Structures are given as structure tokens and as C-alpha cells.
Amino acid sequence: MKKQEEREFDIINQNLLRGGMSHLESILFRDIHSRNVAYYCYKIGLAIGFQPSNCLALFMGGILHDIGKTKIPKEILSKPSRLTNEEYEIVKQHPKAGYDILRNVLGITDETILAVTLYHHERFDGKGYPFGLRGEDTPLVARIAAVADAFDAMTSNRIYQTKRELWEAVVELRKHRGLQFDPYVTDLFVDMITQREGDVDELLLMDTNSGQKQIL
């Protein structure tokens, strides 16, 4: 993240600590992916016009969204090759596992945090998991988290993939707009990214024949 973003992140962190962040939450706070997802969620919430308290809840949802993966075997999560169908079905259990940890173990009742954790892998076209919710049946906060989660996954080095360039991630978001992702949230987030980094449409031209990017 850039210096300005880091300063904003520190301010959010201080507010959360004053609010009594738990030990478990503070550990998850150090996870880079969760931090990035939380930051993007927070910024999208602000852009939409959420109240500051709701933005902070959305931020914490981003921090905690993958807590259910603590119940998934490490050998599956760290597997460098493609998962088998059976392994993928196990991974798909993590939203429900996360909800159970937050609601029934930690006693968290905030609807935003719980919704982000439980529904962030739902798709706008109804082909997501764990419930196959379609369109606006998925809470808006989870539709926000889905975009933030996917963008950071694409632009970060993972065990199973090398990170993509920003322009490639933007192309993917646009490609799956209305399918995997909420169109409104996608458009808003792409506008945020391009305003921060420069207009991707003006900077890059995709050569559809070679698949190579051309700098204008």
C-alpha cells in the first residue's frame, strides 16, 4: 500500500484498538491479505456513503473474513498445485466455519462482520457458495467484500499463482461484472483504482491478437 493509504490504515487501527480489538483479531490484523481486503472494503464503504461506524464494521469484516480457514487443513491451504474436487469442497466450508467461530465461539453479533464472513464467496449470478445466493439476495457488504477479496487475490503473489498486473485485475473485474461481481460495486471500485493509479483505459491498450499490453 502507498504511504497515504498506510497513514489511513494506521488511523483505522488506532480507532479499533481504542474500541477494544481482541487478541485473535489483532493476530488476523497482521495478515497482509486480510489487511488489504479490509482497507478496500473500508474505502468502498466510504465511497458509497456508509456511516463511519458502518465502515469500521465493514473493515473488521474484511479483517475476519477468512477466519474460517483456521479450520481447514494446512496441507490443503498451502497446496501449490490445483485442488482436487474433494479438497475444494473442504475449502468451501470456510465461510460457514468462520461464521460459527465469530457467532458461537467469540460471541460477535455485528451483522456486517457476520455477513461479510458468511457470504463473501457468493456470486451475483447465483453460482457462488455456500448458499448460491443471487444478486441482491446477498447483503451489500458481502458483495463489496467479494470484489475486494478477488482484487487483492489477483494482485498478490499466492502459493498457487503469480500476481497479476493492476491492468489485468481491472480487466478481470470488468469481465465478470454482473456475473461474479455486483455491477455497481465493480464500477465504483474500478473508478477508485483508476483514479488512484491513472486511467487504465488511457494507459493501456490490449492487443487482442497477441494478448500483450501496449503502452500508449
C-alpha positions in Angstrom: 0.0 0.0 0.0 1.1 3.6 -0.6 2.2 6.0 2.2 -1.2 7.8 2.2 -3.0 4.5 2.5 -0.7 3.3 5.2 -1.4 6.5 7.2 -5.1 6.0 6.8 -4.7 2.4 7.8 -2.9 3.4 11.0 -5.7 5.8 11.9 -8.2 3.0 11.5 -6.0 0.7 13.5 -5.8 3.1 16.4 -9.6 3.6 16.4 -10.1 -0.2 16.5 -7.6 -0.6 19.3 -9.3 2.1 21.3 -12.5 0.1 20.7 -11.0 -3.0 22.3 -9.8 -5.3 19.5 -9.5 -8.8 20.7 -6.2 -10.8 20.7 -7.4 -13.0 17.9 -8.5 -10.0 15.8 -5.1 -8.4 16.4 -3.3 -11.6 15.1 -5.5 -11.7 12.0 -4.9 -7.9 11.6 -1.3 -8.8 10.7 -2.3 -10.9 7.7 -1.5 -8.9 4.6 -4.4 -10.2 2.5 -6.9 -9.6 5.3 -5.5 -6.1 5.8 -5.8 -5.3 2.1 -9.3 -6.7 1.8 -10.3 -4.7 4.9 -8.8 -1.5 3.5 -10.5 -1.9 0.2 -13.8 -2.6 1.9 -13.5 0.4 4.1 -12.7 2.7 1.1 -15.7 1.3 -0.9 -17.9 1.8 2.1 -16.9 5.5 2.3 -17.4 6.0 -1.4 -20.9 4.5 -1.2 -21.7 6.8 1.7 -21.8 4.5 4.7 -21.6 6.0 8.1 -18.1 5.9 9.7 -19.3 3.2 12.2 -20.5 1.0 9.4 -17.3 1.5 7.5 -15.3 0.3 10.6 -17.6 -2.7 10.9 -17.0 -3.4 7.2 -13.3 -3.0 7.8 -13.4 -5.6 10.6 -15.4 -7.9 8.4 -12.5 -7.7 6.0 -10.0 -8.5 8.7 -12.0 -11.5 9.8 -13.5 -12.7 6.5 -11.2 -15.8 6.2 -11.1 -16.8 9.9 -12.9 -20.0 9.0 -9.7 -21.1 7.2 -8.3 -21.8 10.6 -10.5 -24.9 10.4 -9.2 -26.0 7.0 -6.2 -28.4 7.0 -2.9 -26.5 6.3 -1.8 -29.0 3.7 -4.9 -28.0 1.6 -4.5 -24.3 2.1 -0.7 -24.4 1.2 -1.0 -26.9 -1.7 0.9 -25.3 -4.6 -1.0 -27.3 -7.3 -4.6 -27.4 -8.3 -7.0 -28.7 -5.6 -9.0 -31.9 -6.2 -12.8 -31.6 -6.2 -12.8 -33.1 -2.7 -10.3 -30.6 -1.4 -12.1 -27.7 -3.0 -15.3 -28.8 -1.3 -13.5 -28.7 2.1 -12.2 -25.2 1.3 -15.7 -24.1 0.5 -16.7 -24.9 4.1 -14.7 -21.9 5.5 -17.4 -19.2 5.3 -19.8 -21.3 7.5 -16.9 -22.3 9.8 -15.9 -18.6 10.1 -19.5 -17.6 10.9 -19.7 -20.3 13.6 -16.4 -19.1 15.2 -17.5 -15.5 15.2 -21.1 -16.0 16.3 -20.9 -19.0 18.6 -17.3 -19.0 19.9 -16.4 -15.3 20.1 -19.9 -14.1 20.6 -19.7 -11.5 17.8 -23.2 -10.2 16.9 -22.4 -7.4 14.4 -24.5 -8.1 11.3 -21.9 -6.5 9.0 -19.0 -8.6 10.2 -21.0 -11.8 10.2 -22.4 -11.1 6.7 -19.0 -10.4 5.2 -17.6 -13.6 6.7 -20.5 -15.9 5.7 -21.4 -14.5 2.2 -18.1 -13.2 0.7 -17.9 -16.1 -1.8 -21.5 -15.7 -3.1 -21.7 -14.6 -6.7 -24.0 -12.1 -8.3 -25.1 -14.8 -10.8 -26.0 -17.2 -8.0 -23.2 -19.7 -8.7 -21.2 -18.9 -5.5 -21.1 -20.6 -2.2 -22.1 -21.6 0.5 -25.8 -20.9 -0.4 -25.9 -20.0 -4.1 -27.5 -16.6 -3.4 -28.3 -14.4 -6.4 -28.0 -10.7 -7.0 -29.2 -8.5 -4.1 -30.1 -11.5 -2.0 -26.5 -11.3 -0.9 -26.0 -8.4 1.5 -24.3 -5.4 0.0 -21.4 -5.6 2.5 -20.6 -9.1 1.3 -20.9 -8.0 -2.4 -18.3 -5.3 -1.5 -16.1 -7.9 0.2 -16.3 -10.2 -2.8 -14.8 -7.5 -5.1 -12.1 -6.5 -2.6 -11.2 -10.1 -1.9 -10.9 -11.0 -5.6 -8.9 -7.9 -6.5 -6.3 -8.4 -3.7 -6.1 -12.1 -4.6 -5.4 -11.3 -8.2 -2.8 -8.6 -7.4 -0.9 -10.5 -4.8 1.6 -13.4 -5.0 -0.1 -16.6 -3.8 1.1 -20.1 -3.3 -0.7 -21.2 -6.5 -0.3 -18.2 -8.7 1.9 -15.2 -9.5 0.3 -11.8 -9.0 -1.3 -10.1 -12.0 -0.6 -6.5 -13.1 -3.2 -4.0 -12.0 -4.5 -3.6 -15.5 -5.1 -7.3 -15.7 -7.0 -7.4 -12.5 -9.2 -4.5 -13.7 -9.9 -6.3 -16.9 -10.9 -9.4 -14.9 -13.2 -7.4 -12.7 -14.9 -5.8 -15.7 -15.1 -9.2 -17.5 -17.0 -10.7 -14.6 -19.1 -7.6 -13.8 -22.7 -8.8 -13.4 -21.6 -12.4 -13.3 -19.3 -12.9 -10.3 -19.5 -9.4 -9.1 -22.1 -6.8 -8.3 -22.0 -4.3 -11.3 -22.4 -1.2 -9.1 -19.7 -2.2 -6.7 -17.4 -3.2 -9.5 -17.8 0.1 -11.4 -17.3 2.1 -8.3 -14.2 0.2 -7.3 -12.7 0.3 -10.7 -13.2 4.1 -10.7 -11.4 4.3 -7.4 -8.5 2.2 -8.6 -8.1 4.1 -11.9 -8.3 7.5 -10.3 -5.6 6.4 -7.9 -3.3 4.8 -10.4 -4.2 6.8 -13.6 -6.9 5.8 -16.1 -6.2 2.3 -17.1 -8.1 2.8 -20.4 -5.8 5.7 -21.3 -2.6 4.0 -20.2 -3.1 0.5 -21.7 -4.4 -0.9 -24.9 -4.9 -4.7 -25.1 -3.7 -6.3 -28.2 -6.4 -8.9 -28.7 -4.3 -10.8 -31.2 -1.2 -11.3 -29.2 -2.6 -10.9 -25.8 0.1 -8.4 -24.9 -0.5 -5.0 -23.4 0.5 -1.9 -25.3 1.6 1.3 -23.6 0.0 4.4 -25.1 
